[in-house]
């Protein structure tokens, strides 16, 4: 029972790191980015290549995964995404689906279509028992890293100058521009950072989520659930939403395996009908 | 009875002008029907084009005319497909045309039920809800494997001859004629519907829901209606697939299908009904060509087309149709003074 809760929390934390970048980009630029999973996949493959093929230590590879994905995100933002902000949602959907298809086929071409695993160090394998609860070390690590990240993000968002600019831009872009805040720059940075986090999540998640070329398609819906259920106006919303989703998914698969992902989708639809702005969001005014 | 005001007369003329047939439309349908005799060895792919065109037409009804962004349109396609296959397998309705109508109606019921979910929220919410509905249906089809065959697909379906006379042959000759006629009939209905005040009201809803409501249009009722109709169309398209292949699998609900469908419609252009039809032709030919070229990686090229389409701009990409249209307008003696009315 508690082990399930624990696994669910680990899974949820992972989802949070994967999806929080998406929530900011959606809130800030009203951009529907279905290709977010592609950046996560990039991070995962970076880890696999570095660890398995080049023998780089696990820790270094994870950090590399972050930076590579962030760099890809930054370049993509400057080169392509900039042009679609002002376009209708239909264009954004088409564009990002196009990116998903391309990334899936490209990953298939480069890495093969089978599922790959990264070799994780000995120290992280196995379980430790605390108060009779079996906890996987790797999952413990994920919770630690993701928890720290969530706290760090919350701190940056609430207490730093960049954070207040970001919040201002999310709240009302036009007024923020009028006050001399360079929204475009903030967005580029946030996008890159969000992509980096996705890459980090993808790298950490290779063990739990599995990594194959269809990753962006498979998890797209999960990211979107986190964002739509959690709302886009804060970090806490998506955080709680990811935890809920993670626990519900793990518990659902454990207790009622017959229903499969059915539970998640139904919950999502119900929440969206009940509160279209998200479960934890105040009523948006846009 | 009072004399109509000049504005009312103008409006009436405008509506009539929209309903008028353009010469190019005759050319299009003559070309389509002549394929029955001119391209006899291409009938299998032409059949696919025909049901895909109908499916895209159905998306056009909600996207191009009502402005509803859906990523789960495959839901209704799938329902129609399974309905048609199950009706035939269990011998409930053996005659294909009746079964097709029944499949469409079943899909329409599902569409009606889920349309209320689509009324709330902005684009993203709708997108998610439609996607969610398709996923839920897919899970259902997967779980009730006794009925649907689960992941293996529904096998052992035998189709009776159409109207008791025309058998589905393995070269797809009758299948193609059947699909094309269904497409044509439903197209006529859609065309009539969209040229009617109902269609115009829908367009106004797409343009600005708030203003549409202010001039007395019952926005929600219109959206529910068109969503249900579109679901019917999609269901019939799915039914055609099931009937011509005598098979139905989970694949009919897949996200890729909904996404591909968007591409089909976008290639052809939204909001003038022919977009889906033209898009279906281009898409299938392209897919066929690319699949031969790079069997495994053709989604890459599909993705590339999408990205390029958006980057260059959809309206700019579709400008190639303009010379054709102006030429046709010049030929059309009735179109004088109307300019780009089509």
Contacts between the chains, C-beta under 8 A, distances in Angstrom:
chain1	res1	chain2	res2	distance
A	26	B	124	7.3
A	32	B	123	7.0
A	32	B	124	5.7
A	32	B	127	7.0
A	80	B	307	7.5
A	80	B	311	6.9
A	83	B	311	6.4
A	84	B	310	6.3
A	87	B	310	7.1
A	89	B	69	5.9
A	89	B	123	4.1
A	89	B	124	7.3
A	89	B	127	7.7
A	90	B	63	7.4
A	90	B	69	5.8
A	90	B	266	8.0
A	91	B	310	4.9
A	91	B	314	7.0
A	92	B	310	8.0
A	93	B	69	6.6
A	93	B	71	7.0
A	93	B	127	6.9
A	93	B	262	7.1
A	94	B	262	6.2
A	94	B	263	7.2
A	94	B	266	6.0
A	94	B	306	5.1
A	94	B	309	6.6
A	94	B	310	5.3
A	95	B	306	6.6
A	95	B	307	5.9
A	95	B	310	4.0
A	95	B	311	7.5
A	97	B	259	5.0
A	97	B	262	7.1
A	97	B	263	8.0
A	97	B	303	7.4
A	97	B	306	6.1
A	98	B	302	7.6
A	98	B	303	4.3
A	98	B	304	6.9
A	98	B	305	7.2
A	98	B	306	2.8
A	98	B	307	4.0
A	98	B	309	7.7
A	98	B	310	7.1
A	99	B	303	6.6
A	99	B	307	6.4
A	100	B	303	6.9
A	101	B	259	7.6
A	101	B	299	4.4
A	101	B	300	6.6
A	101	B	302	5.5
A	101	B	303	3.1
A	101	B	306	7.1
A	102	B	299	7.7
A	102	B	300	5.3
A	102	B	303	3.6
A	102	B	304	6.1
A	102	B	307	6.9
A	103	B	303	7.8
A	104	B	299	6.1
A	104	B	300	7.9
A	104	B	303	7.9
A	105	B	296	7.8
A	105	B	297	4.5
A	105	B	298	7.6
A	105	B	299	4.7
A	105	B	300	3.3
A	105	B	303	6.8
A	106	B	300	6.3
A	108	B	296	6.6
A	108	B	297	6.6
A	109	B	296	7.8
A	109	B	297	5.7
A	109	B	300	7.5
A	113	B	296	7.8
A	217	B	255	6.5
A	217	B	256	7.7
A	221	B	131	6.5
A	221	B	132	7.8
A	221	B	135	6.7
A	224	B	128	5.7
A	224	B	131	7.6
A	225	B	128	7.5
A	228	B	124	6.4
A	228	B	125	6.7
A	228	B	128	5.2
A	258	B	143	6.5
A	259	B	139	7.7
A	259	B	143	7.2
A	260	B	139	5.7
A	260	B	142	7.3
A	260	B	143	7.0
A	261	B	135	7.1
A	261	B	139	6.0
A	262	B	136	6.4
A	262	B	139	4.4
A	262	B	140	7.4
A	262	B	143	7.2
A	265	B	132	4.9
A	265	B	135	4.8
A	265	B	136	4.7
A	265	B	139	6.9
A	266	B	136	6.2
A	268	B	128	6.9
A	268	B	132	5.3
A	269	B	117	6.6
A	269	B	129	5.8
A	269	B	132	4.6
A	269	B	133	7.0
A	269	B	136	7.2
A	272	B	117	7.9
A	272	B	120	7.7
A	272	B	121	6.6
A	272	B	125	5.4
A	272	B	128	5.9
A	272	B	129	5.5
A	272	B	132	7.5
A	273	B	117	5.8
A	273	B	120	6.2
A	273	B	129	7.4
A	276	B	120	5.1
A	276	B	121	3.4
A	276	B	122	7.3
A	276	B	125	4.7
